[in-house]
Amino acid sequence: MKVAMISEHASPLAAVEEEPDAAGGGQHVFVADLAAELGRQGHDVTVYTRRDSPALRERVRLAPRVTVEHVPAGPAEPIARHALLPWMHDFGRHLGRRWAADPPDVAHAHFWMSGLAAIQAAQAPGARRVPVVQTYHALGAVMRRHECGRDASPASRVRLERAIGRAADGVIATCSDEIAELAAMGVPGDRVHVVPYGVDLGLFTPEDRTAGRRGRHRLVVVSRLVERKGVDTAIRALAHLPDAELAVAGGPGGEPEIRRLRAVARHAGVAGRVEFLGRLARAEVPALLRSAALVVTLPWYEPFGMVPLEAMACGVPVVASAVGGHLDTVADGVTGVLVPPRDPDSAARAIRALLDDPAKRAAMGFAGLERARDRHAWSRVAAGTADVYRHAAAVRQVAA
């Protein structure tokens, strides 16, 4: 198939160029890995992303059969993701012109604003109606529920996400928890397909585990440093674990969040056992994960759960909050332990039990590795995605 991917704010080139990222992943990594694997499977992929620098070439080769095209939409300078909505009409208009001359077999939009541009282009007068598949990556209604009104997205986001879901020919949910949310939005159930996130099994490997070489048990958090990611829960749990230390990698949360977390550590009496590593390049994340006795990830909500996947692929067990994508990714009691969000006491009990049982940790690490390889290899994820593309094309053909 000829596939158009739209990723308006997250360029896959950032992943290839090893741009430091908060959690060793994100939308740009997902798009890069998925596009590259689709290319390996024989599809031709063009990824459309916004031009945010005048120095960028119009087209750049990402991988065999994969090209990135920079779309002129708004000024050629960095713009905050949540401020991009006014430029999506220009983005969609550009896509419409491109597709009128050379239509793809399917368009796959990543994030809600990409969906607006894709549907606009697909419905442009005189253009052949291109089937559109939507992956939200995160839903505005869920974010507002958990952010308690602090979501910076445009006020129209929830309404527009609902319209996108109803107009798309297929919607990919990245976890089963998302299905109920999509149904509540009125998205037809026969158009929703669950395809999980993938993990780079060549980068995230179990070789050279270094856990246990230091005096204290090492716990690792890899996360964007924003309040909803629950890093403070992990810090508070550390107060009940005197023989453990916590390494926190990630950004950007801004200096206020770092100050807040340092204050939490001081108040909990663990400041000397918490190390903030800052942002890491993606290539640095596997070694950090492998250095851990346990990887801890305790967000209030999580649309997919990339960090647990990466830890599992490194053979490291996980203590994770029982929310969103974690419910699919982490097999409770098998590859790790699920605990309630915002509950440091429960997190500490789960961590304590695993630190006291090295045999169980080893068994969970092995089971996690097998689960990552069996369910989350990019070859399997890309094949499942291509199946959704074919289904969406059939839906569009019937509608026509």
LOGU-58120 format. One record per residue: x, y, z of N, C-alpha, C in turn; residue in three letters. Coordinates in steps of 0.1 Angstrom, whole numbers, plus 5000, padded with zeros to 4 digits. Example, Ala and Ser with C-alpha at 12.3 -4.5 7.8 and 13.67 -1.06 7.14 Angstrom:
513249435078512349555078513249675078ALA;512849785071513749895071512950005079SER;
This chain:
500849885000500050005000500950135000MET;500350234995500950364996500250435008LYS;501050465018500550515031501050655034VAL;500050745037500350875042500250875057ALA;501250915064501150925079501251075082MET;500351125091500351265094500651275109ILE;501751345112502251365126502551505127SER;501551595130501751735128502751795137GLU;502951755149503851815159505051735162HIS;505051605159506151515163506851455151ALA;507951505148508651465136509451335139SER;509251225131510051105133511551125132PRO;511951235125513351255124514051285137LEU;513251335147513851355160514351225167ALA;513551115164513950995170515250935164ALA;515350955150516450905143517750975147VAL;517551115149518651195152519051195167GLU;518451105174518751095189518451215197GLU;517451295193517151405201516651365215GLU;517251425225516851375239515351385241PRO;514751285247513351285249513051235263ASP;511851275268511551255282511551115287ALA;510951025279510750895283511350785274ALA;512350825267512950725258511950695247GLY;510950775245509950745235508950865234GLY;507850835227506850935225506250925211GLY;505451015207504851005194505850995183GLN;506851085183507851085173508550945171HIS;508850885183509450755182508550645177VAL;507250655181506250555176506150565161PHE;505950695156505750715142507050665134VAL;508250695139509450655132509550505132ALA;509250435143509450285143508350225135ASP;507150265136506050205128506250235113LEU;506650355109506850375095508050295089ALA;509150285097510250205092509850055091ALA;509050005100508649865099507749845087GLU;506749935085505949925073506749925060LEU;507750005060508650005048509349875047GLY;509749815058510449685057509449575052ARG;508149595054507149495050506649525036GLN;507249625029506949645015506049755012GLY;505549835022504749955019505550075017HIS;504950175010505650295007504950405016ASP;505750465024505250555035505850695033VAL;504950795034505350935035504750985048THR;505651045056505251105069505251255067VAL;504051315070503951455068503951515082TYR;504951605084505051675097505351825095THR;504951905104505052055102506452105101ARG;506752195092508052255091508252355102ARG;509152325111509352415122510752485122ASP;511452485111512652555109512852575094SER;513352695090513552725076514752645070PRO;515552585079516652505074516352365069ALA;515052325072514652185069514452165054LEU;514952055049514652025035513151985033ARG;512652005021511251965019510951815021GLU;511851735016511751595018513051535023ARG;512951435032514051375038513751225039VAL;514751145035514550995035514850945050ARG;513850885055513950835069514450695070LEU;514050605061514350465060514050415046ALA;514450295043514050235030512550245028PRO;512050305017510650315014509950415023ARG;510650495031509950585040510550725038VAL;509750825036510150965034509351055043THR;510051155048509451255057509351385048VAL;508051445048507851565040507451675050GLU;508151785049507851895058506851995052HIS;505752005060504552085055504652225059VAL;504552325050504452465054503052495060PRO;503052515073501752545080502152625092ALA;501952755091502352855101503852885099GLY;504352965108505753015107506752895109PRO;507852895101508852795102509752805115ALA;509052785126509752795139509052715149GLU;509652675160508952595170507752665175PRO;506652585176505352635182504952525192ILE;504452565204503952475213502852385207ALA;502852265211501852165205500452225206ARG;500052265218498752305220498352445214HIS;499352505207499052635200499052615185ALA;498952485180499052465166497752455159LEU;496652455166495352435160495052545149LEU;495352675151495052765140495752735127PRO;496752655127497552625115497152495108TRP;496152425114495852295108495052305095MET;494352415093493652435080494652445069HIS;495752515071496852525061497452385059ASP;497652315070498252185069497352095060PHE;496052095063495052015055495052055041GLY;495052185038495052235025496252185017ARG;497352185023498552135016498451985013HIS;497951905023497751765020496751745009LEU;495651825009494651814998495251834984GLY;496151934983496851954970497751834966ARG;498451794976499451674973498651554969ARG;497551524976496851404974495951414961TRP;495551534957494851544945495751494933ALA;497051524934497951484923498451344925ALA;498551294937499251164940498551104952ASP;497351054951496651014963497250884969PRO;497350874983497750754989496550654990PRO;496850534993495850434995495150445008ASP;495850505018495250525031496050635038VAL;495350715047496050815055495850775070ALA;496950785077497050745091497350865099HIS;496450925107496651045114497051015129ALA;498051075134498551055147498251185155HIS;497451175166497051285174495851355168PHE;495051425176493751475171493951585161TRP;494951665162495051775152495451725138MET;496251615138496651555126495351495119SER;494451445127493151395122492351505115GLY;492351625121491651735114492151765100LEU;493551765099494151795086493851685077ALA;493951555081493751445072492351435067ALA;491351455076489951455071489651565062ILE;490251685065490051795056490551765042GLN;491751705041492351675028491651565021ALA;491151465029490451355023489151395017ALA;488551495023487251545018487251665009GLN;488451705005488651814996487851804983ALA;487151904978486451894965487351854954PRO;486951754946487651714935488751604938GLY;488951584951489951484954489251344956ALA;490051234953489551104955489551084971ARG;488351034976488251024990489250924996ARG;490250965003491250885008490750825022VAL;490850695024490450645037491350695048PRO;490750735059491450785071491450695083VAL;492550665088492650595101493250685111VAL;492650685123493050785134493550705146GLN;494750745151495250705164495350835172THR;494650835183494650965192495950975200TYR;496450865205497650865214497250915228HIS;496351015229495751055242494451125239ALA;493451105247492151165245491951285254LEU;491451395248491251515256490351495268GLY;489251415266488351395278488951335289ALA;489851235286490551165297491551255304VAL;492251335296493251425301492651525310MET;491451575306490851675315490251615328ARG;489851495327489351425339490451415349ARG;491651375345492751355354493651475357HIS;493651565348494451685350493751785359GLU;492451755362491651845371491651995366CYS;491452005353491252135347492552205342GLY;493752135344494952195340495452165326ARG;494652085318495052055304495152185296ASP;496252205289496452325281495852315267ALA;495152215264494652195250493552305247SER;493352335235492252425231490852375237PRO;489952465240488652425246487852335236ALA;488152345223487352275214487852135212SER;488952095219489551965216488551845217ARG;487851835228486951715230485951715219VAL;485351825216484251825205484851785192ARG;486051835189486751795176487151655176LEU;487651605187488051455187486851375184GLU;485651405190484451335187484151335172ARG;484251445166483951465152484851375143ALA;486151385147487151305140486851155140ILE;486551105152486250965154485050915146GLY;484051005145482850965137483150975122ARG;484051065118484351075103485350975098ALA;486250935107487350845103486750705098ALA;487450645089487050515084487550395093ASP;488550435102489050335112489750415123GLY;489650355135490250415147491050315154VAL;492350345156493250245163493250285178ILE;492850205187493050225201494350155205ALA;495150215213496350155217496250065229THR;495150065235494849975247493349945248CYS;493049835254491549805256490849905264SER;491449975273490850075282490250185273ASP;490850215262490450325253489150295246GLU;488750165245487550135237486250195243ILE;486150185257484950245263484950395261ALA;486050465262486150605259485650645245GLU;486150565236485750585222484250565220LEU;483650465226482250435225481450555231ALA;481950605242481250715248481250845239ALA;482250845231482350965221481450935209MET;480850825208480050795196480750735184GLY;481950695186482750625175482150495173VAL;481750455160481150325157482150215161PRO;481550115169482450015174483049925164GLY;482349915152482949825142484149895135ASP;484450015138485550085132486750095141ARG;486550045154487650055164488449925164VAL;489749935164490649825164491749845175HIS;492049745183493049765193494349705187VAL;495349795185496749755181497649825191VAL;498349745199499249795209500449865204PRO;501149935213502449995209503449885207TYR;504449915200505649825198506849875206GLY;507849795206509049825213510249785204VAL;511249855204512449825196513249725203ASP;513149595198513849485205515249475201LEU;515749555192517149565189517849665198GLY;517149765203517749865212517549825226LEU;516349785230516049745244516149595245PHE;517249555251517649415253518049385267THR;518149265271518449225285519949215288PRO;520749235278522249205280522749305290GLU;523849255297524649345306523749405317ASP;522949325324522149375335523149405346ARG;523049515353523949555363523249575377THR;521949535378521249555390521949465401ALA;521949525413522549455424524049475426GLY;524649555418526149575419526449685429ARG;525449755434525649865443525049825457ARG;525349905467524949875480523449875482GLY;522749975476521349985477520649925465ARG;519449885466518549845455518249975447HIS;518449965434518250085425516850075419ARG;516050175421514750195414514950295404LEU;514250285393514450375382513050425377VAL;512950555375511750615369512250685357VAL;511550665345511850735333510450795329VAL;510450925328509150995327509351135323SER;508251185316508151335315507951385329ARG;508551495333508451555346507251655346LEU;506051595347504851675349504051605360VAL;503251675367502651625379501851495377GLU;501151485366500251365364501051235362ARG;502351245360503151125358503451055371LYS;503151115382503251045395504651025400GLY;505551105396506951085401506951105416VAL;506151195421506151225435505651105443ASP;504851025437504350905444505550805446THR;506350795436507550705437508450765448ALA;508650895449509550955459508950925473ILE;507750945475507150925488507250775492ARG;507050685482507250545485508650515490ALA;509650585485510950555489511150575504LEU;510350655510510450675525510250545533ALA;509550455527509350325533510350215529HIS;511350255521512350165516513750215519LEU;514150195531515450255535516650195528PRO;516550085522517650015515517650035500ASP;516850135495516650165481517050305478ALA;517350325465517650465460516850475447GLU;516550595443515750625432516450715422LEU;516550665409517050745398515950795389ALA;515850925387514750985379515251045367VAL;514950995355515351045342514151105335ALA;514351215329513251275321513151425322GLY;512351475313512051615311511151625300GLY;510651735295510851855302509651885311PRO;509851925323508751965331508952105335GLY;510052155332510352295337510952295351GLY;511652395354512252405367511252405379GLU;510052465377509152455388508752305392PRO;508652215383508352075386509552015393GLU;510752045388511951985395512052035409ILE;511752165411511752215425510752155434ARG;509552135428508452065436508851925440ARG;509451845430509851715433511051705444LEU;511951805443513051805453512451835466ARG;511451925467510751955480510051835485ALA;509451755477508751635481509751535487VAL;510951525480512051445485512551485499ALA;512751615501513151665514512151645524ARG;510851665521509851645531509651505535HIS;509951415526509851265528511151215535ALA;512151295536513451255542514251165534GLY;514151175520514851085511515651165501VAL;515851295503516551375493517951315490ALA;518651255499519951205497519951075489GLY;518751015487518650895480517850905466ARG;517651035462516951055449517951135440VAL;518151085428519051145419518251185406GLU;518351305403517651355390518651365379PHE;518451275369519451265358519251355347LEU;518051425346517751505335517351425323GLY;517351495311516851435299517951345294ARG;517551225289518551135283518151115268LEU;519251095260519051055246518450915246ALA;517650885236517050755236518050635237ARG;519150645231520150545232520750515246ALA;520550615254521050605268520050535277GLU;518750525273517750475282517950325285VAL;518250235275518350095278519350065290PRO;520450125290521450095300520950135314ALA;520250255314519650295327518550195332LEU;517750145323516750045327517349925332LEU;518349875325519049755329519749765342ARG;520049885347520749905359519849895371SER;518549875369517449885379517149745385ALA;516949735398516249625403514849615399ALA;514249735399512849745394512649885387LEU;511849885377511450005371510050045376VAL;509850165381508650215387508050325378VAL;506750305375506050405367504650415372THR;504350535378503050555386502250675382LEU;501950685369501150805365499750785369PRO;499050905369497650905373496850835362TRP;497250845350496650775338497750765328TYR;497550665319498550645309497950585296GLU;497950655285497250605273497750465268PRO;499050445269499650315264500650255273PHE;501650315277502650255286503850205279GLY;504650305273505850265266506950235275MET;507150295287508250275296508150125301VAL;506950075306506949935310507349845299PRO;506949875287507349785276508849785274LEU;509549895275510949905273511649835284GLU;511149855297511749775308511549625306ALA;510449585302510249445300511149385290MET;511349465279512249415268513649405273ALA;514049485284515349475290515349365301CYS;514249295303514249185313514149245327GLY;513549365329513449425342511949425346VAL;511549375358510149375363509749515366PRO;508449535366507849675367506849675378VAL;506849795386505749825395505049945388VAL;503849935384503150035376501750055382ALA;501250175380499850215384498950135375SER;497850095380496850015373495850105365ALA;496350165355495650265347495950235332VAL;494950275324495050285309495850165303GLY;496850205296497650105288498450005297GLY;498750045310499449955319498549825321HIS;497249835320496449725323496649615312LEU;497049655300497249565289498749525289ASP;499649615292501049595290501649505301THR;501249535313501849465325500949355329VAL;501449235329500649115334500849115349ALA;499849155357499949165371500349035378ASP;501449035386501948915392502748825383GLY;502848865371503648775361504848855356VAL;504648975350505749055345506049175355THR;505249195365505349305374504149305383GLY;503949425389502849435399502149565396VAL;500849565395499949685393499449735407LEU;499549865409499149925422498150045419VAL;497450085429496550205426497350325424PRO;496950415415497650545413497550635426PRO;498550715428498550815438498450755452ARG;499150635453499050555466500450515469ASP;501350595475502650555478502850445488PRO;501850425497501950305506501850175498ASP;500850175489500650045481501950025472SER;502450125467503650115458504750065466ALA;504950115478506050075487505949925491ALA;504749885494504549745497504849655486ARG;504449685474504749605462506249605459ALA;506849715460508349725458509049645468ILE;508649655481509349585492509249435490ARG;508049385486507849245484508849185473ALA;508949265462509849225451511349235455LEU;511649345462513049355466513549245475LEU;512549195483512949085492512848945486ASP;512548935473512348815466513048815453ASP;514448805453515148815440514748705430PRO;514348585435513948485425512748525418ALA;511748585425510548625418510848745409LYS;511748835412512148935403512748885390ARG;513548785392514148725380513148655371ALA;512148585377511148515370510248625362ALA;509948735369509148835363509948905351MET;511248925353512048985342512048895330GLY;512148765332512148665321510748665314PHE;509648665322508348665317508048795309ALA;508548905314508349035307509049035294GLY;510248985293510948975281510248895271LEU;509748785275508948695266507648765261GLU;507048835270505748905266506049015256ARG;507149095259507549195249507849145235ALA;508549035235508948975222507748915215ARG;506848855223505748785217504648885212ASP;504348985220503149075217503549205211ARG;504749255213505049395210506149415200HIS;506649315194507549335183506949415172ALA;507749505166507249605156506749525144TRP;507349415141506849335129505349295131SER;504949255144503649225146502749345147ARG;503149455153502349575154502149635140VAL;503149635132502949695118502049605110ALA;502149475111501149395104499749415108ALA;499549425121498149455126497649595122GLY;498549685121498149825116497849815101THR;498549745093498249725079496849665077ALA;496549565086495249505085494149615087ASP;494349705097493349815099493249895087VAL;494349925080494350005068493449935057TYR;493649815056492749735046491349745049ARG;491049725062489649735067489049875064HIS;489849975067489350115065489150145050ALA;489950085042489850105027488550035022ALA;488249925028486949855025485749935030ALA;485849985041484750075047484550195037VAL;485550255033485450375024484850335011ARG;485250215006484750164993483250144993GLN;482850085005481350065006480650195007VAL;481150285015480550415017480450495004ALA;481450474995481450544982480350494973ALA;
